[in-house]
Amino acid sequence: MSQDDTKETIKEKETPEVEEAVEEEKAEDKKVEEAAEEEVITQEDLEEEIKEDTSEEIKADKKVKIPEFRAGDTIKIHYKIIEGDKTRIQPFEGIVIARKGKDVSKTFTVRRIGADGIGVERIFPLFSPNISKIEIKRKGKVRRAKLYYLRDKKGRAAVRVKERVAVKGKAKTEAEK
């Protein structure tokens, strides 16, 4: 048998089902090629998508207004906690003992006295999308930028900071009134 004879016998053995399967494969291959041609993304398209994404992020960041606060202030942070499919907002109230960083990577440390007099500190990124709200409860009058000495205090002394009261642009304490 020559090659031509074998081809003829193979063609004779082919059924209409096999021919349909071959045609379906060819059609699928064409679809894949067309999809690949459509998915080709140019550098310009990528740059436009990146600009759109960053502009959306900037708009999202502007939604949460961050009040001005400094070390010694008592603040309440409403922080989004994500647990699986559920999200909830957990408040954390305490004294700001430090602010660190530059630009977008700024953080602040908040300390509170928890159950049984145990101190709890949390470090929050200032521009975190998980911060839903920041409330200033009290403004504190302190002479330092970092209040790490409060870690050594016990009980009421650990949260005792004089209050700063603004009167006509000047800060006065309650004792000076």
C-alpha positions as CSV (number, residue, x, y, z in Angstrom):
1,M,0.0,0.0,0.0
2,S,1.2,3.4,-0.8
3,Q,0.5,6.6,1.1
4,D,-2.4,7.5,-1.2
5,D,-4.1,4.2,-0.5
6,T,-3.8,4.6,3.3
7,K,-5.3,8.1,3.1
8,E,-8.2,6.8,1.1
9,T,-8.8,4.0,3.6
10,I,-8.7,6.5,6.5
11,K,-11.1,8.8,4.7
12,E,-13.5,5.9,4.1
13,K,-13.4,5.0,7.8
14,E,-14.2,8.6,8.9
15,T,-17.8,9.1,9.9
16,P,-19.9,12.2,9.8
17,E,-19.4,12.5,13.6
18,V,-15.7,12.7,13.3
19,E,-16.0,15.3,10.6
20,E,-18.3,17.4,12.8
21,A,-15.8,17.2,15.7
22,V,-13.0,18.3,13.4
23,E,-15.0,21.3,12.2
24,E,-15.9,22.2,15.8
25,E,-12.2,22.2,16.7
26,K,-11.4,24.5,13.7
27,A,-14.2,26.9,14.8
28,E,-13.0,27.0,18.4
29,D,-9.4,27.7,17.1
30,K,-10.7,30.6,15.0
31,K,-12.6,32.0,18.1
32,V,-9.5,31.8,20.2
33,E,-7.4,33.6,17.5
34,E,-10.0,36.3,17.2
35,A,-10.2,36.7,21.0
36,A,-6.4,36.9,21.2
37,E,-6.4,39.7,18.5
38,E,-9.1,41.6,20.4
39,E,-7.2,41.3,23.8
40,V,-4.0,42.9,22.4
41,I,-3.5,46.0,24.6
42,T,-1.3,48.8,23.6
43,Q,0.9,50.8,25.9
44,E,-1.4,53.8,25.6
45,D,-4.4,51.8,26.7
46,L,-2.5,50.6,29.8
47,E,-1.5,54.2,30.7
48,E,-5.1,55.4,30.3
49,E,-6.4,52.5,32.5
50,I,-3.8,53.3,35.2
51,K,-4.8,57.0,35.1
52,E,-8.5,56.1,35.5
53,D,-7.7,53.8,38.4
54,T,-5.6,56.3,40.2
55,S,-8.1,59.1,39.8
56,E,-10.8,56.8,41.2
57,E,-8.6,56.0,44.2
58,I,-7.9,59.7,44.8
59,K,-11.7,60.4,44.7
60,A,-12.3,57.6,47.2
61,D,-9.6,59.0,49.5
62,K,-11.2,62.4,49.6
63,K,-14.4,61.0,50.9
64,V,-13.0,60.6,54.4
65,K,-12.0,64.0,55.8
66,I,-9.1,63.7,58.2
67,P,-9.3,66.3,61.0
68,E,-6.2,67.9,62.3
69,F,-5.0,66.3,65.5
70,R,-1.6,65.9,67.3
71,A,0.0,64.1,70.1
72,G,-2.0,64.4,73.4
73,D,-5.4,64.5,71.7
74,T,-8.0,62.0,72.6
75,I,-9.6,60.6,69.4
76,K,-12.1,58.0,68.4
77,I,-11.3,56.0,65.2
78,H,-14.0,54.1,63.5
79,Y,-12.1,51.3,61.7
80,K,-13.6,48.8,59.2
81,I,-12.9,45.2,60.2
82,I,-13.3,42.6,57.4
83,E,-14.0,39.1,58.5
84,G,-14.6,36.8,55.6
85,D,-17.7,38.1,53.8
86,K,-18.8,40.4,56.6
87,T,-17.6,43.9,57.3
88,R,-18.2,45.8,60.5
89,I,-17.0,49.1,62.0
90,Q,-15.1,48.9,65.3
91,P,-14.5,52.1,67.3
92,F,-11.1,52.6,69.1
93,E,-10.8,55.5,71.5
94,G,-7.6,56.6,73.1
95,I,-4.8,59.2,73.3
96,V,-2.6,59.8,70.3
97,I,1.0,59.2,71.6
98,A,2.8,59.6,68.2
99,R,2.6,60.5,64.6
100,K,5.2,59.3,62.1
101,G,6.0,59.2,58.4
102,K,5.7,61.4,55.4
103,D,3.1,61.9,52.7
104,V,0.9,58.8,52.0
105,S,2.8,56.6,54.5
106,K,1.9,58.6,57.6
107,T,0.9,56.6,60.7
108,F,-0.3,57.5,64.1
109,T,-0.3,55.5,67.3
110,V,-3.2,55.5,69.7
111,R,-3.1,54.2,73.2
112,R,-6.0,53.3,75.6
113,I,-6.3,51.6,78.9
114,G,-8.3,48.4,78.3
115,A,-9.8,45.9,80.7
116,D,-8.0,45.2,84.0
117,G,-5.8,48.3,83.5
118,I,-3.8,46.8,80.6
119,G,-2.6,49.3,78.0
120,V,-3.5,48.7,74.4
121,E,-1.8,50.5,71.5
122,R,-2.7,50.4,67.8
123,I,-0.9,51.9,64.9
124,F,-3.1,53.2,62.2
125,P,-2.1,54.3,58.7
126,L,-3.5,57.9,58.3
127,F,-4.8,57.4,54.8
128,S,-6.1,53.9,55.2
129,P,-9.3,53.2,53.2
130,N,-10.5,51.2,56.3
131,I,-10.8,54.3,58.5
132,S,-14.4,55.4,58.1
133,K,-14.3,58.3,60.5
134,I,-12.0,60.1,63.0
135,E,-13.6,62.1,65.9
136,I,-11.6,64.4,68.2
137,K,-13.0,64.0,71.7
138,R,-10.5,66.2,73.6
139,K,-7.5,68.3,72.7
140,G,-4.5,67.7,74.9
141,K,-1.8,70.2,76.0
142,V,1.6,68.5,75.9
143,R,5.1,69.7,75.2
144,R,6.3,66.7,73.4
145,A,5.7,65.1,70.0
146,K,6.0,61.6,71.3
147,L,4.3,60.6,74.5
148,Y,6.0,57.3,75.1
149,Y,6.4,58.1,78.8
150,L,2.7,57.3,79.2
151,R,3.6,53.6,78.7
152,D,5.2,53.6,82.2
153,K,2.3,55.3,83.9
154,K,-0.3,53.2,85.8
155,G,-4.1,53.7,86.1
156,R,-5.5,57.1,85.8
157,A,-2.1,58.8,85.4
158,A,-1.7,56.9,82.1
159,V,-4.5,58.9,80.5
160,R,-4.1,62.2,82.4
161,V,-3.3,65.0,80.0
162,K,-4.2,68.6,80.4
163,E,-6.9,69.9,78.1
164,R,-6.0,72.6,75.5
165,V,-8.7,75.2,75.0
166,A,-8.5,77.6,72.1
167,V,-9.4,81.2,72.9
168,K,-9.0,83.8,70.1
169,G,-6.2,81.9,68.5
170,K,-4.3,81.2,71.8
171,A,-4.3,77.9,73.6
172,K,-5.2,78.0,77.3
173,T,-5.6,75.3,79.8
174,E,-8.6,75.0,82.1
175,A,-6.4,76.0,85.1
176,E,-5.7,79.4,83.5
177,K,-9.4,80.3,83.1
